[in-house]
Amino acid sequence: MATGHRVRRSGVLPRVAARWALWTFVIVNVVVVEALFLTGGTGKNGTLTAAKFIGLHAALLMLFQLLLVARLPWLDRRIGMDRLTVWHRWAGFTLLWTVLTHAALVVLGYARLDGASMPATLLALSGVPASLLGILAAAVVVLVAAVSTRYLRRRLRYETWHALHLLLYLAIGLSFVHQLLETTTFGASGFARVYWWGMWLLAFGALVFGRLVVPVWRNAYHRFRVAAVVPESDTAVSVYVTGRHLDRLPARAGQFSIWRFPGHHHWWLANPFSLSAAPDGRSLRLTARAVGRTSAGLRHLAVGSRVFMEGPYGAFTSLHRTRPGALLIAGGVGITPIRALLEEHTAGDVVVLYRVRSAQDAVLVGEVRELLAARGGRLHLLTGQTAAGTRPFEPDSLRALVTDITERDVYVCGPPAMTSAVLGALRTLKVPARQVHAERFSLA
């Protein structure tokens, strides 16, 4: 349910506290793994000892990967799925090179020990169950990393990429069994067994809780259904969703959910849509432009049809406000969370910059004007194409539009290129990082 904004003038910001908690967790576990390595004995030669060291850290990276995509509410509301996903991506490529290094060192170590060639050693190791599972896990990690490169990712449909990406769970499962069979790492001591079992149960438990238990329970409890479908323009439509006990749904203005409409498209087709109105405890509203198969067909949804929702997600909320005044910058359909945030901004000066190609493309602009009029705010509708010389997000242009920009919280939501340009300009203008809040809406 919508609540008034809170301005945090001092103390630690929620996102800073969450990052400190996450980094503390990482450092503590790295220290534990280092201690287990030092007390767990060495390998049969120096190369195998190095392989063991790398392998322990590869296992830890896999556990962190699971936690980063578990969509734990506490982390998501403070850091945001977009940043957690970026960290997951970087951790994933680090895991790739860690796994490859571990595998190469194992083969090299045994080749030196047996006086054999590396191909012959690799063939021999594939006959050992523990080693075979490790080889299969490494092969899957390489495959997932390959399809996650920008070149291939941009050429695959999201559903195809996501299906292939799920193979990473197979790799993690194979690695877990590989670790169980490799007694020198998993069962070197009673403490080692308790630690590794505890970490794996924590990671898998968090994943199952965040990605399965919470969505299934919320949909069973709230029973989301389409209440109304309202065309906003020739290319945009709003869908109102109702359900039971929506006043108990922990949703805030600025957040988004992952929506599925089983009666309209296949259940595996999903889209992230932001709430375009602050939750009022009675209904939820999403507004989308016709840019894909799912979005384009929303205007044909049948009233009363079932809706499956994952979320709400995101840290693009008033939880992180630090200043009374606010500057809200939207590009295209990025106006939806900005419009919702306006409902929570009940005090303090607010300015909205809305970037569109033409006034006809300005979805929800009438509602934005009404909300600003009620709050004494200002709207700058920025039209025109950048290629034609219109550059409203240059540092000097922003300062001319909002002279006290460094004294405001700045919320930015729009296409990636626009968001990057605005964030760069804000850095040039020396707007404090704690006052800058950005949302990059994407599933991957």
TITITOR-23203 format. One line per field, with one value per residue (C-alpha): residue number from 1; residue in three letters; y, z, x. Coordinates in steps of 0.2 Angstrom, whole numbers. Each point is the difference from the previous one (the first is absolute). Example, Ala and Ser with C-alpha at 12.3 -4.5 7.8 and 13.67 -1.06 7.14 Angstrom:
k: [1/2];
r: [ALA/SER];
y: [-22/17];
z: [39/-3];
x: [62/6];
This chain:
k: [1/2/3/4/5/6/7/8/9/10/11/12/13/14/15/16/17/18/19/20/21/22/23/24/25/26/27/28/29/30/31/32/33/34/35/36/37/38/39/40/41/42/43/44/45/46/47/48/49/50/51/52/53/54/55/56/57/58/59/60/61/62/63/64/65/66/67/68/69/70/71/72/73/74/75/76/77/78/79/80/81/82/83/84/85/86/87/88/89/90/91/92/93/94/95/96/97/98/99/100/101/102/103/104/105/106/107/108/109/110/111/112/113/114/115/116/117/118/119/120/121/122/123/124/125/126/127/128/129/130/131/132/133/134/135/136/137/138/139/140/141/142/143/144/145/146/147/148/149/150/151/152/153/154/155/156/157/158/159/160/161/162/163/164/165/166/167/168/169/170/171/172/173/174/175/176/177/178/179/180/181/182/183/184/185/186/187/188/189/190/191/192/193/194/195/196/197/198/199/200/201/202/203/204/205/206/207/208/209/210/211/212/213/214/215/216/217/218/219/220/221/222/223/224/225/226/227/228/229/230/231/232/233/234/235/236/237/238/239/240/241/242/243/244/245/246/247/248/249/250/251/252/253/254/255/256/257/258/259/260/261/262/263/264/265/266/267/268/269/270/271/272/273/274/275/276/277/278/279/280/281/282/283/284/285/286/287/288/289/290/291/292/293/294/295/296/297/298/299/300/301/302/303/304/305/306/307/308/309/310/311/312/313/314/315/316/317/318/319/320/321/322/323/324/325/326/327/328/329/330/331/332/333/334/335/336/337/338/339/340/341/342/343/344/345/346/347/348/349/350/351/352/353/354/355/356/357/358/359/360/361/362/363/364/365/366/367/368/369/370/371/372/373/374/375/376/377/378/379/380/381/382/383/384/385/386/387/388/389/390/391/392/393/394/395/396/397/398/399/400/401/402/403/404/405/406/407/408/409/410/411/412/413/414/415/416/417/418/419/420/421/422/423/424/425/426/427/428/429/430/431/432/433/434/435/436/437/438/439/440/441/442/443/444];
r: [MET/ALA/THR/GLY/HIS/ARG/VAL/ARG/ARG/SER/GLY/VAL/LEU/PRO/ARG/VAL/ALA/ALA/ARG/TRP/ALA/LEU/TRP/THR/PHE/VAL/ILE/VAL/ASN/VAL/VAL/VAL/VAL/GLU/ALA/LEU/PHE/LEU/THR/GLY/GLY/THR/GLY/LYS/ASN/GLY/THR/LEU/THR/ALA/ALA/LYS/PHE/ILE/GLY/LEU/HIS/ALA/ALA/LEU/LEU/MET/LEU/PHE/GLN/LEU/LEU/LEU/VAL/ALA/ARG/LEU/PRO/TRP/LEU/ASP/ARG/ARG/ILE/GLY/MET/ASP/ARG/LEU/THR/VAL/TRP/HIS/ARG/TRP/ALA/GLY/PHE/THR/LEU/LEU/TRP/THR/VAL/LEU/THR/HIS/ALA/ALA/LEU/VAL/VAL/LEU/GLY/TYR/ALA/ARG/LEU/ASP/GLY/ALA/SER/MET/PRO/ALA/THR/LEU/LEU/ALA/LEU/SER/GLY/VAL/PRO/ALA/SER/LEU/LEU/GLY/ILE/LEU/ALA/ALA/ALA/VAL/VAL/VAL/LEU/VAL/ALA/ALA/VAL/SER/THR/ARG/TYR/LEU/ARG/ARG/ARG/LEU/ARG/TYR/GLU/THR/TRP/HIS/ALA/LEU/HIS/LEU/LEU/LEU/TYR/LEU/ALA/ILE/GLY/LEU/SER/PHE/VAL/HIS/GLN/LEU/LEU/GLU/THR/THR/THR/PHE/GLY/ALA/SER/GLY/PHE/ALA/ARG/VAL/TYR/TRP/TRP/GLY/MET/TRP/LEU/LEU/ALA/PHE/GLY/ALA/LEU/VAL/PHE/GLY/ARG/LEU/VAL/VAL/PRO/VAL/TRP/ARG/ASN/ALA/TYR/HIS/ARG/PHE/ARG/VAL/ALA/ALA/VAL/VAL/PRO/GLU/SER/ASP/THR/ALA/VAL/SER/VAL/TYR/VAL/THR/GLY/ARG/HIS/LEU/ASP/ARG/LEU/PRO/ALA/ARG/ALA/GLY/GLN/PHE/SER/ILE/TRP/ARG/PHE/PRO/GLY/HIS/HIS/HIS/TRP/TRP/LEU/ALA/ASN/PRO/PHE/SER/LEU/SER/ALA/ALA/PRO/ASP/GLY/ARG/SER/LEU/ARG/LEU/THR/ALA/ARG/ALA/VAL/GLY/ARG/THR/SER/ALA/GLY/LEU/ARG/HIS/LEU/ALA/VAL/GLY/SER/ARG/VAL/PHE/MET/GLU/GLY/PRO/TYR/GLY/ALA/PHE/THR/SER/LEU/HIS/ARG/THR/ARG/PRO/GLY/ALA/LEU/LEU/ILE/ALA/GLY/GLY/VAL/GLY/ILE/THR/PRO/ILE/ARG/ALA/LEU/LEU/GLU/GLU/HIS/THR/ALA/GLY/ASP/VAL/VAL/VAL/LEU/TYR/ARG/VAL/ARG/SER/ALA/GLN/ASP/ALA/VAL/LEU/VAL/GLY/GLU/VAL/ARG/GLU/LEU/LEU/ALA/ALA/ARG/GLY/GLY/ARG/LEU/HIS/LEU/LEU/THR/GLY/GLN/THR/ALA/ALA/GLY/THR/ARG/PRO/PHE/GLU/PRO/ASP/SER/LEU/ARG/ALA/LEU/VAL/THR/ASP/ILE/THR/GLU/ARG/ASP/VAL/TYR/VAL/CYS/GLY/PRO/PRO/ALA/MET/THR/SER/ALA/VAL/LEU/GLY/ALA/LEU/ARG/THR/LEU/LYS/VAL/PRO/ALA/ARG/GLN/VAL/HIS/ALA/GLU/ARG/PHE/SER/LEU/ALA];
y: [0/17/10/17/2/0/11/-7/14/-9/-18/-14/-2/-17/-4/4/-11/-14/1/0/-15/-9/4/-5/-17/-2/4/-11/-15/3/0/-16/-8/6/-8/-16/0/3/-14/-13/-6/2/-9/-14/14/19/1/-11/11/15/-9/-3/18/6/-13/5/18/-6/-9/16/10/-12/2/19/-2/-8/13/14/-6/-7/17/1/14/9/1/4/15/7/-4/-4/-14/9/3/-18/-7/10/-7/-17/2/5/-13/-13/5/-1/-17/-5/4/-7/-17/-1/4/-13/-13/4/-1/-17/-7/7/-6/-18/1/4/-12/-15/6/0/12/12/-8/-17/6/9/-17/-9/12/-1/-18/6/4/15/7/-4/10/15/-1/0/15/10/-4/7/15/4/-3/12/13/-1/4/14/10/16/-6/-16/7/14/-13/-12/3/2/-17/-9/8/-3/-18/-3/11/-12/-13/9/-9/-17/6/5/-17/-10/11/-4/-18/2/9/-14/-13/10/-4/11/16/-4/-12/4/4/1/19/-1/-12/11/16/-7/-8/16/11/-11/-2/19/4/-13/4/19/-4/-11/12/16/-8/-13/1/18/2/-15/5/18/-6/-13/13/15/-8/13/4/12/14/12/3/19/6/15/3/-9/-8/-1/-9/-1/-16/1/-16/-4/-14/-4/9/11/11/-13/-1/8/11/18/14/-2/-19/-12/-18/-14/-3/-15/-1/-19/2/12/-7/-16/0/1/17/14/18/12/15/14/5/16/5/-2/-15/4/-16/-3/-2/0/9/-3/10/-7/6/-12/-5/-19/-14/0/18/3/-12/6/11/-17/-7/-6/7/-13/-10/-6/9/-8/13/-1/14/14/3/15/14/14/6/14/-11/8/18/12/18/9/5/-12/-1/-14/-4/-12/-5/-9/-13/3/13/-14/-2/19/3/-12/8/17/-6/-3/17/10/13/9/7/-12/2/-13/-1/-11/-4/-6/2/9/6/-14/-12/7/-14/4/19/5/-9/7/18/-3/-7/14/13/-7/1/16/-9/4/-11/2/-10/-2/-5/-2/-13/0/-2/16/9/0/-5/5/-11/8/7/18/-3/-9/14/12/-9/-4/13/-8/-18/-4/3/-13/-19/-5/-15/-6/-13/-2/-9/-5/13/14/-6/-2/18/7/-9/7/17/-1/-6/15/12/-8/-6/-10/-19/-3/12/-10/-14/-9/-15/-10/-10/-17/-18/-4];
z: [0/-4/14/2/-5/14/-2/8/4/10/4/-11/-16/-2/-16/9/15/-12/-10/16/7/-17/-1/19/-5/-15/10/15/-11/-10/16/5/-16/1/17/-6/-14/12/12/-12/-6/-17/-16/-7/-8/-1/-15/8/15/-10/-9/17/5/-16/2/17/-6/-15/12/10/-16/-5/17/-2/-17/7/14/-13/-10/14/0/19/4/13/-13/-15/8/6/-15/-14/-12/-14/10/8/-18/-6/15/-4/-18/5/13/-13/-12/15/3/-18/1/18/-6/-16/10/13/-13/-9/16/4/-17/1/17/-3/-17/10/13/-12/-13/-13/-13/4/-13/7/18/-4/-8/15/12/-9/6/18/6/10/-14/-13/9/2/-19/-4/11/-8/-17/5/8/-17/-10/12/-1/-19/-2/13/-10/-7/-18/2/13/-11/-14/11/6/19/2/-10/10/16/-3/-4/15/11/-4/12/14/-8/1/18/4/-8/9/17/-3/-6/16/10/-8/2/18/2/-2/6/15/6/17/10/-2/-19/-2/11/-9/-18/4/8/-14/-14/10/3/-19/-6/13/-4/-18/2/13/-11/-18/4/18/0/-17/1/17/-5/-15/9/14/-10/-16/-12/-14/-14/6/-15/-16/-5/-16/4/-18/-16/6/19/11/19/9/17/10/16/12/18/15/-11/15/6/-15/3/-15/-1/-14/-11/0/-14/-1/-13/-7/-9/-8/-2/-10/-12/-3/5/18/-3/-9/13/0/14/1/13/10/-8/16/18/8/9/8/-13/-17/-9/-17/-13/-16/-15/-18/-14/-3/0/-2/18/2/-16/4/17/-6/-5/18/6/16/14/-8/12/3/6/8/7/11/4/-3/0/10/-10/15/12/13/-6/0/8/-5/1/-18/-14/-19/-9/-18/-11/-18/-10/10/14/6/8/16/0/-1/15/10/-2/10/15/-1/11/6/-7/-17/-15/-18/-14/-16/-13/-16/-15/-19/-1/11/-7/7/18/9/16/-2/5/17/3/-3/12/14/-2/0/17/7/-8/-11/-17/-16/-15/-15/-10/-18/-16/-5/6/-17/-5/13/15/15/16/11/-3/17/-5/-6/16/10/-10/3/18/8/17/-7/13/14/-6/0/-19/-6/-18/-10/-19/-14/4/-11/8/17/-3/-7/15/13/-9/1/18/4/-10/10/16/6/16/-4/15/-9/-16/-3/-17/-6/-15/-4/-8/4/-5];
x: [0/6/9/7/19/13/15/16/11/13/5/4/-10/-9/9/17/-5/-5/16/11/-10/3/18/2/-8/12/16/-5/-2/15/10/-8/4/18/1/-7/13/14/-5/-7/17/9/-2/11/11/1/-11/-14/1/-3/-15/-7/1/-8/-14/-5/-2/-10/-12/-2/-3/-14/-8/1/-8/-15/-2/1/-15/-10/-10/0/-12/12/14/-11/-9/17/11/-12/-1/9/16/-1/-1/15/10/-7/7/17/1/-5/14/12/-7/3/19/1/-7/11/15/-4/-3/16/10/-8/4/18/3/-5/10/15/-3/-2/12/-14/-6/-14/-12/3/-2/-16/-7/6/-9/-16/-1/0/-18/5/11/-13/-13/12/4/-19/-3/14/-7/-17/8/9/-16/-10/14/0/-18/1/13/-8/2/-10/-12/-6/-4/-10/-18/-1/-9/13/14/-8/-3/18/5/-9/13/11/-11/5/19/-2/-9/14/13/-9/1/18/4/-8/11/15/3/16/-11/-17/4/18/-7/-16/0/2/-15/-11/6/-2/-17/-6/5/-8/-16/0/3/-13/-12/1/-2/-16/-7/2/-3/-13/-8/-4/-7/-11/-6/-4/-10/-10/-3/-5/-7/4/-12/-2/-13/1/9/1/9/11/4/2/16/-3/-12/-3/-5/-8/2/-10/1/-3/8/11/2/12/10/17/0/6/0/14/2/-3/-7/3/-17/-7/-17/-3/-17/8/17/10/4/19/-2/3/3/6/-12/1/-15/-7/-10/4/-8/-16/-4/-14/8/17/3/13/2/9/4/-2/18/-1/-12/-5/-1/-9/-14/-4/-15/-8/0/-16/-7/0/14/13/17/16/11/18/5/-1/19/11/9/-7/-11/-1/8/17/-5/12/-6/-16/1/-1/4/-8/6/-9/3/-14/-9/12/-14/-10/10/3/-19/-2/13/-8/-15/12/8/-12/13/15/3/-1/5/-3/10/-10/10/-10/2/-17/-14/-11/12/-1/-10/-9/6/-18/1/18/-6/-15/12/12/-13/-7/18/6/13/6/1/12/-6/16/-4/10/13/18/7/-8/10/-12/11/-10/11/17/6/-3/-17/-5/7/-10/-16/3/12/0/3/14/-12/-13/-3/1/-10/4/-10/1/9/18/8/-10/3/19/0/-10/11/16/-7/-4/18/6/-11/6/-17/4/-1/-12/-12/-1/-12/-1/-10/5/-15/5/-1/17];
